[in-house]
Amino acid sequence: MARVLVVGAGDIGGQLAIKLAKLGHDVWAMRRSDVQLGKDVKVFQGDVSDPETLLSIPSDIEIVVYTVASSEFSQAGYHKYYYRGIRHVLHALKAQGQKPEHIFFTSSTSVYHQMDASWVDEVSPTEPTSFAGKELLLAEGALSD
């Protein structure tokens, strides 16, 4: 089984961490609070907007799942938690010499320009019109740098 780091273990990430642990994975969950997620998930406190708190990322991570939510619905908040946040996590992993096999980033369909319920898939053009879509697309781009 894999050693998984769930960054942003709130509503979605917390449930994912619990399910992955039940499947036998070695799961570490980072969240802003120190609220535990059951006996099988190792929780540590951290905030992607504060690189110092990322020093406690465990070693030998194979899979990262980034399910962070911005604490504020603003361009500045989205930039802080999505673009800068993922960059901070990637930098912390690199500084530790870690190269996870997979990194999953939860994004949004707001990175696409279609807002009329038309079909969207992986070949649809990414032309966001909202600040949220623009910041999420910027964060997605940080993963390919």
N, C-alpha and C positions, 0 to 999 in steps of 0.2 A: 504494500500500500504506500501511498505518497505522503510526503510531509508537506502540508498545505498551510499557507498563511492567508487568512481572510482579513483584509484591511478595511475597517469600517463595518464592524460586526453589530449593526443595529438591527432593524426589523428584518431586512432581507438577508444581510450577511450573517446575522446571528442564527437564523433558521438554517441557512446553508451550512454553517459550521457544525451545528448539532447533527444534521443529516449526514454530513461527510464523516464525522466521528463515529456515528452509528454504523457506517459502512466499513469501519476499520482503519480509516486514515488517521494519521498523526496530525491533529488540527491545532493550530495556534490562531487566536483571534485577537486583533488589536481594536480597541474601542476607546472612546474618550472617557468613559466611566469605567470603574473597576467591577461592575456588576458581572457576576459569573454566568456561564451558559451551561451549567451542568458539569458533572464529574469528568466527562470525556474530552472537554474542550479546554485547552490551556489559554486563559485570557491574560493579556497584559495591557496596561494603560498606555495610550499614545495618541497623538494628534498629528495628522499629516501636515498641518500648517506650522508645526514646531519641529524642525529637524532634530533637535536634541532628544526628543522623546522617541525617535526612531532608532536610537543606538541600541535599544533592547530587542530589536528584531532577532529572533532565534536563528541559529546557523542551519545550514543544509536544507534550505527551503527549495522544494522542487516545483511547487505551483503557488502562484499568487493570484488571489481573487480580490479585485478592488471594487468594493461596494460602498464607497464613502458617499455621504449625503452632505450637501452644503448646509451650514447652519443658518444661512441667510439667502433669500431669493433676490440676489442682486448680481450685477456684473462682477463687482469686486469679490463677493462671496464665492461665486462660481469659479473665478480665476484662482482664488486662494485654495479652495478645496479640490478642484478638479485638475487644472493645469499645473499649478505649483505643487499641489499635493502629490500627484503621481510622480512628478519630477523628483521631489524629496525622497519618496520611497525608492525609486530607481537608483538615485544617488547613494542612499544608505545601503542598498543591496550591493552595489558595485564597490563601495568603500570596504565592505566586508569580504569582497571577493566572491560573492554569490552570483550565480547565473541560473536562475530558475528556468526549467524546461518550458513552462507555459505561464503566461500572464493574461488573465481575463479582466476586462474592464467593463463595468456596467455603464452604459451610455444611454442614449435616448433617440427616438426617431426624430427629435427636433433637429438633428444634424442634417436632415434632408429637407428640401424645400417643399415637398408635397404636403399639403395640408387639407386635401380634398378627399381623403379616404382612398386614394388610388394606391395601387400595388407598389410596395417599396421592397427592394432586395439589395444584395451586396453590390450590384452594378448600378444602382440608382445614383445619380449625382448628389454629392454632398454640397448643398448650397443653403446653409442655415440663414434664417432671417432674424431670429431672436438672439438676445445675448446668451441665453442658456445654450442654444444649439451651437453658437460660435465658440463658446468656451469649452464645451464638451468635445467639439471637433479638434480644437487646439490641443486638448489633453490626449485625444486619440493619437494625434500626430507625434506627441512626445514619446509614445511607445515605439515608434519606428525610427527615432533618432539614433 
